[in-house]
Amino acid sequence: MMRAEAAFFEAVTTADASALGNLLDPDFTWTSAAGRVLKKGQVLAELPKMTITPDATGAAVHGYGVLGVVQVDRGRVHMLLVLAKRPAGWKAVVYQEVMSLPSPPSFTPGAGKDCENPCKAIPFIPQNDTERQVAAAYSKLETAAHARNSAAFGPMVGDEFIAVSSNSDKLQTKRSRMEEFDRAKDGGLAPTPLVSAQMHAFGDAVLMISEHKPDRGNPLHVTRLWVKRGGNWVETLSYQTARGQ
């Protein structure tokens, strides 16, 4: 996986479209810090540039069987690379950037007072039992977040949990998120109505890519990773990029 990661960053840095094409999964998406979401063909037609230049220093790497995650933080810029093991080798599935706010937000876009969507129901039709379980876990987690219930939220996320958003000024961990709930704060992160979602299963890991329309502010493009542990699905990351207008 790490060889594929290094090759991906080198191909992007050197603008080698041929090498990059061999490293991208057919379902690959690139999300820039400015909120532009590109598919594989668009990326190869006009190679985008990374907001930061990643290196091995400070990168967080997590393996989930046939899925691997690389996370890099440089000041206000947060980068996510997700790779999947395919028959032809490791392929990049998601590259996403999030630019944090320069100062604490004056308001937090969300789902409104009642949180009908995503707390009570979501516009997503599961295609199998795994998707049904993840969809239920997602709504349960968002219900806990909306209620700022740290006791209910804690078991729904992994210890390595990271959340970043264009609507927040900081990176959130499991501990910091729960502490903010205990202080009755959102910190720029709140449940937002789901518009659409895709789920991609990789063994005991599910990559959830979704679009959201909060009650205020720009739409959000969100990547989440769910991992099955002890028979339950927990969220390990949430990268939320405001879409460009």
Secondary structure, 3 states (H helix, E strand, C coil): CHHHHHHHHHHHHCCCHHHHHCCEEEEEEEECCCCCEEEHHHHHHCCCCCCCCCCCCCCEEEEECCEEEEEEEECCEEEEEEEEEECCEEEEEEEEEEECCCCCCCCCCCCCCCCHHHHHCCCCCCCCHHHHHHHHHHHHHHHHHHCCCHHHHHHHEEEEEEEEECCCCCCEEHHHHHHHHHCCCCCCCCCCCEEEEEEEEECCEEEEEEEECCCCCCCEEEEEEEEEECCEEEEEEEEEEECCC
